[in-house]
Amino acid sequence: MKYKKYYGLVLLVILIDQVTKLLVYNYMDMGYRGEIRIFGLSWARLHYILNEGMAFGLTIIPKLALSLFRLAAIAVLLYFFSMQIRQKAHTGFIACLALILGGAIGNAIDSVFYGVFLDGNIDPETLANIPTAWLHGQVIDMLYFPMFDSTFPTWFPFVGGKDFLFFSAIFNVADSAIFLGAISLLIFSQRFFQEPEDTITELKDESPVEAAPIAQAEHPTSQEDHTTTTIEDSPN
């Protein structure tokens, strides 16, 4: 059935994400010591780190709360995703949702299971201070693209004179899928939600036909007016 291709995209994102993470976990050393250049490029690297926060290394709320939030968000997104498929929404819109959903599930797997099943995913000190390793796993990140570094101008507010690196965030396949799906929604939103042209054409074609009886009822024909006048003017 047609809907299977959308769920297939979700599963594909999850599969690629988890395979790359487990390969990095099993075959790479953490940090700069194990860093690998992609195709020999200095600005494209595999750099293994553990991230307890959100996508691209952001840390906003505690780990347990973040894991529970992820699970709740996935439940809502899955329901909305299924509803859009049933309602036959735009193919591109559903594909974007599939990318976001697949990425969200991919990172949630790390949060829920990695702390339990992958040795070293949680450092011993943290592990000693939490009731369970479930829902406390750290996400494996490895994609690193330090394209160039420079210095902010001295007149720049707050960070003037400080060094910066673009792009300093380290992320994974799941983060990439979420980012790609979200950006595509913003860029193509007008196309995804515009009314089909055939529907607009049908409405335009139907409007004169529907208006005719109303106009006829409000304004009797000239022939009827002439007949009525003739009867009134005839001699008794």
C-alpha positions in Angstrom: 0.0 0.0 0.0 1.0 3.6 -0.6 1.4 4.5 3.1 4.1 1.9 3.5 6.7 4.0 1.7 6.4 6.7 4.4 6.8 4.3 7.3 9.7 2.8 5.3 11.4 6.2 5.2 11.0 6.4 9.0 12.6 3.0 9.4 15.4 3.8 7.0 16.4 6.9 9.0 16.4 4.8 12.2 18.4 2.0 10.6 21.1 4.3 9.2 21.3 6.3 12.4 21.7 3.2 14.6 24.1 1.4 12.4 26.4 4.4 12.2 26.3 4.9 15.9 27.1 1.3 16.7 30.0 1.3 14.2 31.4 4.4 15.8 31.0 2.8 19.3 32.7 -0.4 18.4 35.5 0.8 16.1 36.4 4.4 17.0 38.3 5.9 20.0 36.6 8.8 21.6 37.7 12.4 21.1 40.5 13.8 18.9 42.6 10.6 19.3 40.2 8.6 17.3 39.2 11.3 14.8 39.0 10.3 11.1 39.0 12.6 8.1 36.3 11.9 5.6 37.9 11.4 2.2 41.0 13.1 3.6 39.3 16.4 4.0 40.3 18.6 6.9 36.8 20.2 7.2 34.9 16.9 7.2 35.6 14.5 10.0 34.2 11.7 12.1 34.7 12.7 15.8 33.2 10.4 18.4 31.6 12.1 21.4 28.8 11.4 23.9 26.1 14.0 24.2 23.6 13.9 27.1 21.7 16.9 25.7 19.5 17.6 22.7 20.3 17.8 19.0 23.7 19.4 18.1 24.9 19.2 21.7 22.3 21.5 23.2 21.7 21.0 26.9 18.5 22.7 28.3 16.8 20.3 30.7 17.9 17.4 32.9 18.6 14.1 31.2 15.6 12.2 32.6 13.2 15.0 31.8 14.6 15.2 28.3 14.2 11.4 27.7 10.5 11.6 28.9 9.9 14.6 26.7 11.4 12.8 23.7 9.0 9.9 24.3 6.0 12.1 24.7 6.9 14.1 21.6 7.3 11.0 19.5 3.9 9.7 20.6 2.3 13.0 19.5 4.3 13.2 16.3 3.5 9.6 15.4 -0.3 10.2 15.8 -0.1 13.4 13.7 2.0 11.6 11.1 -0.5 8.7 10.8 -3.4 11.2 10.6 -1.7 13.1 7.7 -1.3 9.8 5.8 -5.0 8.9 6.3 -6.0 12.4 5.1 -3.8 12.1 2.0 -1.8 15.2 2.8 0.9 16.4 0.3 3.6 13.8 -0.3 6.4 16.2 0.5 4.8 17.2 3.8 4.5 13.6 4.9 8.1 12.9 3.8 9.3 15.8 6.0 7.4 14.4 8.9 8.9 11.0 8.3 12.4 12.4 8.5 11.7 14.3 11.7 9.9 11.2 13.3 12.8 8.9 12.3 15.4 11.2 13.7 13.4 11.7 16.9 13.1 7.9 17.4 16.8 7.4 16.6 18.0 9.7 19.3 15.3 8.4 21.8 16.7 4.9 21.4 20.1 6.2 22.6 18.5 7.9 25.6 16.4 4.9 26.7 18.7 2.0 26.0 22.3 2.9 25.5 23.0 3.6 29.2 21.9 0.0 29.9 23.4 -2.0 27.0 26.6 0.0 26.0 29.5 -0.1 28.4 30.9 3.3 29.2 27.9 5.2 27.8 27.4 6.7 31.3 30.4 7.7 33.4 30.7 5.8 36.7 30.3 9.0 38.8 27.0 9.8 37.1 25.8 6.2 37.3 26.4 6.2 41.0 24.1 9.1 41.5 21.1 8.1 39.4 18.5 5.4 40.4 18.6 3.6 37.1 20.5 3.6 33.8 17.3 3.5 31.9 16.4 6.8 30.2 19.8 8.2 31.1 21.8 7.0 28.0 23.9 9.5 26.2 23.5 10.1 22.5 26.4 9.1 20.2 27.5 12.0 17.9 30.2 11.7 15.2 29.6 14.1 12.3 32.0 17.1 12.5 32.5 19.8 9.9 34.9 22.5 11.1 34.9 24.5 7.9 36.8 27.6 9.0 37.8 29.5 12.1 38.2 33.3 12.6 37.8 36.1 15.1 34.8 38.3 15.8 35.5 42.0 15.1 36.3 44.0 18.2 33.2 46.1 17.7 30.9 43.1 17.8 28.7 43.1 20.9 29.5 40.6 23.8 31.9 38.4 21.7 34.1 41.0 20.1 37.7 39.9 19.7 36.9 36.2 20.6 37.7 33.3 18.3 34.9 31.3 16.7 34.7 28.1 14.7 32.2 27.4 12.0 30.7 24.7 12.1 31.6 23.7 15.7 28.6 21.4 16.5 29.0 17.7 16.4 25.9 15.7 15.4 24.6 12.4 14.0 22.4 11.1 11.3 19.2 11.5 13.4 20.0 15.2 14.0 20.6 15.6 10.3 17.2 14.0 9.4 15.4 16.3 11.9 17.2 19.4 10.6 16.5 18.4 6.9 12.8 17.7 7.6 12.3 20.9 9.6 14.1 23.2 7.0 12.2 21.6 4.1 8.9 22.3 5.9 9.9 26.0 6.2 11.1 26.3 2.6 8.3 24.4 0.9 5.4 25.1 3.3 3.6 27.3 0.7 3.7 24.4 -1.8 2.6 21.8 0.7 -0.4 23.7 1.9 -1.7 25.5 -1.3 -5.1 24.6 -2.6 -5.0 22.4 -5.7 -5.5 24.3 -8.9 -8.2 21.9 -10.2 -10.3 22.6 -7.0 -10.0 26.4 -7.6 -11.0 26.0 -11.3 -14.1 23.9 -10.3 -15.2 26.6 -7.9 -14.8 29.3 -10.5 -16.8 27.3 -13.1 -19.6 26.5 -10.7 -20.2 30.0 -9.4 -22.0 31.5 -12.5 -24.3 28.5 -12.7 -25.2 28.8 -9.0 -25.8 32.5 -9.3 -28.2 32.3 -12.3 -31.3 31.0 -10.5 -30.9 33.7 -7.8 -30.6 36.4 -10.4 -33.6 35.0 -12.3 -35.7 34.9 -9.1 -34.8 38.5 -8.2 -35.4 39.9 -11.7 -38.4 38.4 -13.8 -37.9 38.2 -17.5 -38.9 41.0 -19.8 -41.4 38.7 -21.5 -43.3 38.2 -18.2 -43.3 41.9 -17.6 -44.7 42.5 -21.1 -47.5 39.9 -20.7 -48.6 41.4 -17.3 -48.7 44.9 -18.8 -50.8 43.8 -21.8 -53.4 42.2 -19.5 -53.6 45.3 -17.3 -54.1 47.6 -20.3 -56.8 45.6 -22.1 -60.3 47.1 -22.1 -62.9 45.6 -19.8 
